Amino acid sequence: MCKRIHHLREVSEVEEMELRALASSRTQPYRMVQRAKLIVSMLDDETLTASQAAKQAGFKTGVSGACWVKRFNEAGPKGLTDKPKSGAPRTHSDEVRGQLIDLALQKPRSLGYPFELCTLKRLQTAFKERVGIHLSDSTIWEWFKEEGLHWKRQRSWFRDAEKQDEEFVEKRGHHSSL
């Protein structure tokens, strides 16, 4: 557990620009962006403690704020990266993960697709077409969860229409509810 840290070391202009770019990034891993937001919050408001800045940056508790400020004070922006973990090496790099998240956050029409909504299968297909890598359903779900994204499941418009339009039900030839 880290001691309470109430201040940042002196931050150069180059480091500040790097932190601000990272804090607003949509392609970097969510955890890195969140850590950069913590530091930027403390740069913007010098009265914030690390735990207050951590909560403001979206951490569930303020406890880890002091650890990240300490690591930043010691190593600069590079201190905000994850340390290597034990176990099997990752199959896909952070760059691949960032590309998937970036693709998922864009509207399909803006990418030239003829549909408004992107299903998991459509996202997998588009990613394979663009990057050449097939990602499993479980990998995508895991990455979305870790990035703080929630996939909204589309309700069937057939069910909604059947509730509202009896003629629609008759046209389809179904008289019982799904």
MODELLER restraints for C-alpha pairs under 7 A, 6 or more apart:
rsr = mdl.restraints
at = mdl.atoms
rsr.add(forms.Gaussian(group=physical.xy_distance, feature=features.Distance(at['CA:2:A'], at['CA:66:A']), mean=5.94, stdev=0.5))
rsr.add(forms.Gaussian(group=physical.xy_distance, feature=features.Distance(at['CA:2:A'], at['CA:67:A']), mean=5.24, stdev=0.5))
rsr.add(forms.Gaussian(group=physical.xy_distance, feature=features.Distance(at['CA:3:A'], at['CA:66:A']), mean=6.49, stdev=0.5))
rsr.add(forms.Gaussian(group=physical.xy_distance, feature=features.Distance(at['CA:4:A'], at['CA:66:A']), mean=5.50, stdev=0.5))
rsr.add(forms.Gaussian(group=physical.xy_distance, feature=features.Distance(at['CA:5:A'], at['CA:49:A']), mean=6.87, stdev=0.5))
rsr.add(forms.Gaussian(group=physical.xy_distance, feature=features.Distance(at['CA:5:A'], at['CA:50:A']), mean=5.96, stdev=0.5))
rsr.add(forms.Gaussian(group=physical.xy_distance, feature=features.Distance(at['CA:5:A'], at['CA:66:A']), mean=5.16, stdev=0.5))
rsr.add(forms.Gaussian(group=physical.xy_distance, feature=features.Distance(at['CA:5:A'], at['CA:69:A']), mean=6.94, stdev=0.5))
rsr.add(forms.Gaussian(group=physical.xy_distance, feature=features.Distance(at['CA:6:A'], at['CA:49:A']), mean=4.66, stdev=0.5))
rsr.add(forms.Gaussian(group=physical.xy_distance, feature=features.Distance(at['CA:6:A'], at['CA:50:A']), mean=5.85, stdev=0.5))
rsr.add(forms.Gaussian(group=physical.xy_distance, feature=features.Distance(at['CA:7:A'], at['CA:49:A']), mean=6.96, stdev=0.5))
rsr.add(forms.Gaussian(group=physical.xy_distance, feature=features.Distance(at['CA:8:A'], at['CA:69:A']), mean=6.83, stdev=0.5))
rsr.add(forms.Gaussian(group=physical.xy_distance, feature=features.Distance(at['CA:8:A'], at['CA:73:A']), mean=6.36, stdev=0.5))
rsr.add(forms.Gaussian(group=physical.xy_distance, feature=features.Distance(at['CA:9:A'], at['CA:73:A']), mean=5.60, stdev=0.5))
rsr.add(forms.Gaussian(group=physical.xy_distance, feature=features.Distance(at['CA:15:A'], at['CA:77:A']), mean=6.90, stdev=0.5))
rsr.add(forms.Gaussian(group=physical.xy_distance, feature=features.Distance(at['CA:19:A'], at['CA:36:A']), mean=5.58, stdev=0.5))
rsr.add(forms.Gaussian(group=physical.xy_distance, feature=features.Distance(at['CA:19:A'], at['CA:40:A']), mean=6.73, stdev=0.5))
rsr.add(forms.Gaussian(group=physical.xy_distance, feature=features.Distance(at['CA:19:A'], at['CA:77:A']), mean=6.83, stdev=0.5))
rsr.add(forms.Gaussian(group=physical.xy_distance, feature=features.Distance(at['CA:20:A'], at['CA:40:A']), mean=6.56, stdev=0.5))
rsr.add(forms.Gaussian(group=physical.xy_distance, feature=features.Distance(at['CA:22:A'], at['CA:33:A']), mean=5.66, stdev=0.5))
rsr.add(forms.Gaussian(group=physical.xy_distance, feature=features.Distance(at['CA:22:A'], at['CA:36:A']), mean=6.20, stdev=0.5))
rsr.add(forms.Gaussian(group=physical.xy_distance, feature=features.Distance(at['CA:23:A'], at['CA:33:A']), mean=4.69, stdev=0.5))
rsr.add(forms.Gaussian(group=physical.xy_distance, feature=features.Distance(at['CA:23:A'], at['CA:34:A']), mean=6.75, stdev=0.5))
rsr.add(forms.Gaussian(group=physical.xy_distance, feature=features.Distance(at['CA:23:A'], at['CA:36:A']), mean=4.94, stdev=0.5))
rsr.add(forms.Gaussian(group=physical.xy_distance, feature=features.Distance(at['CA:23:A'], at['CA:37:A']), mean=4.91, stdev=0.5))
rsr.add(forms.Gaussian(group=physical.xy_distance, feature=features.Distance(at['CA:25:A'], at['CA:33:A']), mean=6.67, stdev=0.5))
rsr.add(forms.Gaussian(group=physical.xy_distance, feature=features.Distance(at['CA:26:A'], at['CA:102:A']), mean=6.37, stdev=0.5))
rsr.add(forms.Gaussian(group=physical.xy_distance, feature=features.Distance(at['CA:27:A'], at['CA:98:A']), mean=4.51, stdev=0.5))
rsr.add(forms.Gaussian(group=physical.xy_distance, feature=features.Distance(at['CA:27:A'], at['CA:99:A']), mean=6.46, stdev=0.5))
rsr.add(forms.Gaussian(group=physical.xy_distance, feature=features.Distance(at['CA:27:A'], at['CA:101:A']), mean=6.70, stdev=0.5))
rsr.add(forms.Gaussian(group=physical.xy_distance, feature=features.Distance(at['CA:27:A'], at['CA:102:A']), mean=5.60, stdev=0.5))
rsr.add(forms.Gaussian(group=physical.xy_distance, feature=features.Distance(at['CA:28:A'], at['CA:98:A']), mean=5.51, stdev=0.5))
rsr.add(forms.Gaussian(group=physical.xy_distance, feature=features.Distance(at['CA:29:A'], at['CA:94:A']), mean=6.86, stdev=0.5))
rsr.add(forms.Gaussian(group=physical.xy_distance, feature=features.Distance(at['CA:29:A'], at['CA:98:A']), mean=6.27, stdev=0.5))
rsr.add(forms.Gaussian(group=physical.xy_distance, feature=features.Distance(at['CA:29:A'], at['CA:147:A']), mean=6.98, stdev=0.5))
rsr.add(forms.Gaussian(group=physical.xy_distance, feature=features.Distance(at['CA:30:A'], at['CA:147:A']), mean=4.97, stdev=0.5))
rsr.add(forms.Gaussian(group=physical.xy_distance, feature=features.Distance(at['CA:32:A'], at['CA:80:A']), mean=6.44, stdev=0.5))
rsr.add(forms.Gaussian(group=physical.xy_distance, feature=features.Distance(at['CA:32:A'], at['CA:81:A']), mean=6.47, stdev=0.5))
rsr.add(forms.Gaussian(group=physical.xy_distance, feature=features.Distance(at['CA:34:A'], at['CA:57:A']), mean=5.85, stdev=0.5))
rsr.add(forms.Gaussian(group=physical.xy_distance, feature=features.Distance(at['CA:34:A'], at['CA:58:A']), mean=6.88, stdev=0.5))
rsr.add(forms.Gaussian(group=physical.xy_distance, feature=features.Distance(at['CA:35:A'], at['CA:68:A']), mean=6.95, stdev=0.5))
rsr.add(forms.Gaussian(group=physical.xy_distance, feature=features.Distance(at['CA:35:A'], at['CA:80:A']), mean=6.38, stdev=0.5))
rsr.add(forms.Gaussian(group=physical.xy_distance, feature=features.Distance(at['CA:37:A'], at['CA:57:A']), mean=5.46, stdev=0.5))
rsr.add(forms.Gaussian(group=physical.xy_distance, feature=features.Distance(at['CA:38:A'], at['CA:53:A']), mean=5.20, stdev=0.5))
rsr.add(forms.Gaussian(group=physical.xy_distance, feature=features.Distance(at['CA:38:A'], at['CA:54:A']), mean=5.34, stdev=0.5))
rsr.add(forms.Gaussian(group=physical.xy_distance, feature=features.Distance(at['CA:38:A'], at['CA:57:A']), mean=5.15, stdev=0.5))
rsr.add(forms.Gaussian(group=physical.xy_distance, feature=features.Distance(at['CA:39:A'], at['CA:69:A']), mean=6.94, stdev=0.5))
rsr.add(forms.Gaussian(group=physical.xy_distance, feature=features.Distance(at['CA:41:A'], at['CA:53:A']), mean=5.84, stdev=0.5))
rsr.add(forms.Gaussian(group=physical.xy_distance, feature=features.Distance(at['CA:42:A'], at['CA:48:A']), mean=5.77, stdev=0.5))
rsr.add(forms.Gaussian(group=physical.xy_distance, feature=features.Distance(at['CA:42:A'], at['CA:53:A']), mean=6.25, stdev=0.5))
rsr.add(forms.Gaussian(group=physical.xy_distance, feature=features.Distance(at['CA:50:A'], at['CA:65:A']), mean=4.80, stdev=0.5))
rsr.add(forms.Gaussian(group=physical.xy_distance, feature=features.Distance(at['CA:50:A'], at['CA:66:A']), mean=5.19, stdev=0.5))
rsr.add(forms.Gaussian(group=physical.xy_distance, feature=features.Distance(at['CA:50:A'], at['CA:69:A']), mean=6.68, stdev=0.5))
rsr.add(forms.Gaussian(group=physical.xy_distance, feature=features.Distance(at['CA:51:A'], at['CA:62:A']), mean=3.82, stdev=0.5))
rsr.add(forms.Gaussian(group=physical.xy_distance, feature=features.Distance(at['CA:51:A'], at['CA:63:A']), mean=5.95, stdev=0.5))
rsr.add(forms.Gaussian(group=physical.xy_distance, feature=features.Distance(at['CA:51:A'], at['CA:65:A']), mean=4.92, stdev=0.5))
rsr.add(forms.Gaussian(group=physical.xy_distance, feature=features.Distance(at['CA:51:A'], at['CA:66:A']), mean=6.45, stdev=0.5))
rsr.add(forms.Gaussian(group=physical.xy_distance, feature=features.Distance(at['CA:52:A'], at['CA:62:A']), mean=6.20, stdev=0.5))
rsr.add(forms.Gaussian(group=physical.xy_distance, feature=features.Distance(at['CA:54:A'], at['CA:62:A']), mean=5.11, stdev=0.5))
rsr.add(forms.Gaussian(group=physical.xy_distance, feature=features.Distance(at['CA:54:A'], at['CA:65:A']), mean=4.88, stdev=0.5))
rsr.add(forms.Gaussian(group=physical.xy_distance, feature=features.Distance(at['CA:55:A'], at['CA:61:A']), mean=6.04, stdev=0.5))
rsr.add(forms.Gaussian(group=physical.xy_distance, feature=features.Distance(at['CA:55:A'], at['CA:62:A']), mean=5.44, stdev=0.5))
rsr.add(forms.Gaussian(group=physical.xy_distance, feature=features.Distance(at['CA:68:A'], at['CA:80:A']), mean=6.62, stdev=0.5))
rsr.add(forms.Gaussian(group=physical.xy_distance, feature=features.Distance(at['CA:71:A'], at['CA:79:A']), mean=5.05, stdev=0.5))
rsr.add(forms.Gaussian(group=physical.xy_distance, feature=features.Distance(at['CA:71:A'], at['CA:80:A']), mean=6.76, stdev=0.5))
rsr.add(forms.Gaussian(group=physical.xy_distance, feature=features.Distance(at['CA:72:A'], at['CA:79:A']), mean=4.99, stdev=0.5))
rsr.add(forms.Gaussian(group=physical.xy_distance, feature=features.Distance(at['CA:72:A'], at['CA:80:A']), mean=6.24, stdev=0.5))
rsr.add(forms.Gaussian(group=physical.xy_distance, feature=features.Distance(at['CA:100:A'], at['CA:127:A']), mean=6.81, stdev=0.5))
rsr.add(forms.Gaussian(group=physical.xy_distance, feature=features.Distance(at['CA:104:A'], at['CA:123:A']), mean=6.93, stdev=0.5))
rsr.add(forms.Gaussian(group=physical.xy_distance, feature=features.Distance(at['CA:108:A'], at['CA:115:A']), mean=6.32, stdev=0.5))
rsr.add(forms.Gaussian(group=physical.xy_distance, feature=features.Distance(at['CA:108:A'], at['CA:116:A']), mean=5.85, stdev=0.5))
rsr.add(forms.Gaussian(group=physical.xy_distance, feature=features.Distance(at['CA:108:A'], at['CA:117:A']), mean=6.65, stdev=0.5))
rsr.add(forms.Gaussian(group=physical.xy_distance, feature=features.Distance(at['CA:108:A'], at['CA:118:A']), mean=6.51, stdev=0.5))
rsr.add(forms.Gaussian(group=physical.xy_distance, feature=features.Distance(at['CA:109:A'], at['CA:115:A']), mean=6.16, stdev=0.5))
rsr.add(forms.Gaussian(group=physical.xy_distance, feature=features.Distance(at['CA:109:A'], at['CA:116:A']), mean=5.97, stdev=0.5))
rsr.add(forms.Gaussian(group=physical.xy_distance, feature=features.Distance(at['CA:124:A'], at['CA:134:A']), mean=6.58, stdev=0.5))
rsr.add(forms.Gaussian(group=physical.xy_distance, feature=features.Distance(at['CA:124:A'], at['CA:135:A']), mean=6.48, stdev=0.5))
rsr.add(forms.Gaussian(group=physical.xy_distance, feature=features.Distance(at['CA:127:A'], at['CA:133:A']), mean=6.85, stdev=0.5))
rsr.add(forms.Gaussian(group=physical.xy_distance, feature=features.Distance(at['CA:128:A'], at['CA:134:A']), mean=5.29, stdev=0.5))
rsr.add(forms.Gaussian(group=physical.xy_distance, feature=features.Distance(at['CA:144:A'], at['CA:150:A']), mean=6.64, stdev=0.5))
rsr.add(forms.Gaussian(group=physical.xy_distance, feature=features.Distance(at['CA:161:A'], at['CA:168:A']), mean=6.96, stdev=0.5))
rsr.add(forms.Gaussian(group=physical.xy_distance, feature=features.Distance(at['CA:162:A'], at['CA:168:A']), mean=6.36, stdev=0.5))
rsr.add(forms.Gaussian(group=physical.xy_distance, feature=features.Distance(at['CA:162:A'], at['CA:169:A']), mean=5.63, stdev=0.5))
rsr.add(forms.Gaussian(group=physical.xy_distance, feature=features.Distance(at['CA:169:A'], at['CA:175:A']), mean=6.33, stdev=0.5))
